[in-house]
Amino acid sequence: MSYGVEARELYEALGWHEGISPYEKIVVPWLDRAQGSYRAWLARAAEDSSWWTGKGTQHDGQELVWELYALHRVSDRLLLTFQPPPDKPGSPDLRPLPSKRQYLAVFTSLGMTPFEGGDAFDPFLHEIVEVEQAYDPQAPIEITELLWPGLMLGQLLFTRAGVRIRAGIEYAQRGVADRSPLYWTFLRRHRPTVDLSQGWGGNSQWRTDFRLDYRTPAGDRLNVAGDRPIDGRADLHPDHPENLSPEERLLTPGERRELLRHRCLLRSPEAADALAGSPAWERDLMPFDWQLPHSEP
């Protein structure tokens, strides 16, 4: 179904552009065409109404999940300029990118609302970008700087705000909370990322589902389209392919919940030595369908 524009088109145009002023030359004309039916289509995802439950059979719903993913990749590219330099060479190309004002203009014109998330750290709202290790290991996470604002589409979380924090090592470990793989994410300048598009071809990679997190009056709902219990299924053998993988089982229940809420680990896992026997364990993890028990917020 056509709504006049596609986010993939914008993402690829930004990657190909070699001149200056990509905002005026590429983004603004795309936004002019995105008003009306495209913006109204995105708004269908704004409420926690179980619209995604039929996405396997309802063509338009599946297309919207994929389009949100593609639009999130546009956000990932535009946010590169606000991120710290990488520790190793080979970081994503930093072509001229929009300012924060222009970044917000892109998504507010599509019906999104920016937020900073307040003074208190909230993993639903905040992505840890850099950690300053506090001397006291028990010092809780404290925001020290906002690097970029987050975005909501109604009740749906689109992008978390990027923050620098200070914390004791018992809460967030420097080098892990800010440099370990960030899941459900395509692109960051300063850390590895893992999403289900990686490793697929030029067309197949765009058939990736966007993670759906909702903040509602009744509470937060994380990864609502997930259908795999975060602690595995007791009715299946531990090695059943639909159960937790060996790497997932090596994470404690608390570490799995930490990864789901923060989209990364905050400290070295308790089973780090055992996991070291699988050098690619971080990329082999498959948390993308994890769902919390209904009894947990």
N, C-alpha and C positions, 0 to 999 in steps of 0.2 A: 504494500500500500504506500502511495507516495504522498508526502506532505511538503513537497517543494524543495527541501534540503535534506542532507544527511550529515551527521557529525563526522563520519569517516572522511567525507569530502573535505571538510575544514581541517581535520588533523593532517591529512596528507598534503594539502596545499601549504600548510605552515611548515611542514618538513621540506618541501621542495623549494620554498621561497629563499632566494639568496640575496635579495636587496634589503633596503631599509624600510621602515614603516610597514611592517606586516599587519599592524592593526588597521590602518587606514586602507591598505590595498587589498587585504584578504578578509579580515574579520568583519569589518563594517558592511561590505556588500553581502556577505553571507548572512549576517544578522538581519539585514533589510528583507531578505527573502524568507527568513525564519519566523517572522511574525505571523499571527493569524493561526492557521490550522496546525502548524508544527508546535507552536507554543501551547495550544489547546490540547494537543496530543500528549505532550509531556505532563500536563496538569492531571491527566488521568492517574498518574502514579503518586500523586501528592498525599492521598489519604490511605490510611491503613484499612482497606476495605476488601482484602483478599482478592484483588483484581488479578494477581499473578497466579492464582491457583489453577487456572485453566490455560496457562501459557503453553502447555504441551499440545493442546488441541485448538486453542483459539489463536489464529495466526497473528492478529493484531497485538494481543498481549505479549506474545513471544518477541515480536518485532520491537516492542517498546522496551523490554528488558535488555535486548541487544543494543538498542539505540542509546539507552542510558549509559551502558558500558562504553560505547564509542564516545559519547559526550564527556564521560569522565576521563578518557584518554586525552581529549583536548585540554581539559583542566590540568592533567598531569604535565603536559608539555608547557603550558603557559606558566606553571608554577616553578619551573626549573630555575628561573633567575632569582628566586627568593630563598634558595637552598644553599647550604654551605658547600665548599668545594670538596671533591672526593679525596679519599686517602690514597687512592691508586689511580694511575692513568687510565684513559679510556672512558671517561664520563660522557654522558649524553651531550651532544652538540649544543652550545649556547649561542644560537643566532639571536639577533635583536628581538626581544620579547616585550609584550605590553607592560605598562606600569600597573601598580595595584589598582589604581582608579580604572584603568582600561579593563583589567581582568574582571573586576566586579561588574563593569558595564556589560560585559559579554553575557554573564549569567543572570544578572537582574533583569536584563531585557527579555530573558526567557522565562521569567516568573519566579526566580529564586530570591531568597532573602539571606543577606550576609549576617554573620554573627562572629563575635570574638570569644564567647563562652564564659565570660566573667572571670573573676580572680581565682576561683578554685579549680583545680585540675579535674577534668571529667573525661574518661577514656572514650565516651560516646562522642564528645565534641572536639577532643584535642588529640592531635598526632604529635608524638615526641620526636623532635628533630635533633636536638642536642641535649646532652646531660652534663651538668656540673655536679661532680660527686661531692656531697656534703661530708664534713668530717664525722658527724654523728651517723652511724649506720642505720639508726632508727628514725632519721629525719624523714617525714612524709614528703611526697611530691609537691613542689611549689613552682608555680609558673614565674619565670623571670623575664620573658620577652615573648611577644607575639610576632611571628614572622609572616604569616599570611592569615587572612580571615577564612572562616568556614562558610558553607552554604547549605541552606535547607530548601527543599522544594515542598512546601507545606509541612507535613509531618515527616517526610522522607529526608534522611540525611544524604546529602550529595557529596560533600567534601568536608573533612574535619579541618579545623584551624591548626596551623603549624605553630608549635611553641618550643622555646627553650625552657628547660626546667632545672631545678636544683633538688637533689634527693639523696637520702642515705642509700647505701648499697643494698639494704634489705628491701627497698622499694623499687629502685631502678638502678641498674648497673651500667655505668658508662662503657660503651663499646658493645653492649648487647641491646639495651633499650633504644639506642640511637643508630646502631650500625648492623644489627642482625637483619635478616630478610623481613621485608614488610609485605604481608600477604594481602590479597584482594587489591593489588596496586600494580600498575604497569610500569611506571617510570619514576625514578628519583635520581637526583644527581649524586647524592652522598652515600647511598646504601643500596644493596641488592633488593630486588622486588620479585615477587612470585604471583602470577595469576594464570588462569587456565588458557589464556591466549598464546602463551609463550611456547614455541616449538611447533606451532601450526603454520600452514601456508598463508599466502597473502590474502585469500578470501576467508578461509576457515577461521582464522584468528578473530574475526569480527563477530563470530557466532558464540560470543562469550557472555554469560549472564552477569549483570550488575548485582552486587550485593545489596539487599534491601534491608535497611535498618530504619525503624520508625520510633519516634518519640511521641507518645500519645498521652492523653490525660490519665489513662490507666497505667502508664509505665512504659519503659523502653522495651521494644521488641527487636531482637538481634537476628539477622540472617533469616528472616521469616520464611524464605523459600527453601531453606535447608530441610533435609529429610533424613539425616543420619544422626542418631543419638550421640552426643559428645563423649559418653562413657561406653559406647559400644552396645551391642545387643546380647542380653543374657541368653536368649533363645537360640543363638547361633554359636558354633564353635569359634574360639578365638581366632583361628586362622581362616575362617570363612572370608571370601573376597569382599563380602558386603559388611564385614565387621571392621574394627580398627586395625590398621596396619601395625606391624611390629614396632615401627618408629613412633607411631601415635601412642601405643601402649606403654612405651618407655617414658612418655611424659606423664607427670602426675595429673590427677583430675584438676588440681588447682592450676597447673601450668597450661593445661588445655583451655581452661576458662580464661586465663590471662591472655592467651593467644587470640581467642575469639573476641574478647572485649577490646584489646589494644591493637589487634592485627599483627602483633609481633610478640616475642618473648621479652620480658623485662629483665631477667637474670639468667645466668647460665643454668640449664636444667640440672636437676639432681642426678640424673643418669647420664651426665655429659660424657663420662668415660666409656660407657656402653654405646652411646650414640656415635662416638668417635670411630667406632668400627665400621660405620656406614658413612663415608665422607660426604655423600650427597644427601644426607638425611633431611636437611632443611628444605631442599627442593623436592624431595620425595614426599614430604608431608602433604596430606590432602584434607585440609580443614574446611574446604569450601562448602561442604554440605552439612557441617556440624550444626546441631541445634540443641539448645539447653532444654532440660526437663521443664515441663509446664509449671512446676512448683518453684522454679528459680526465676528471679527478675532479670 
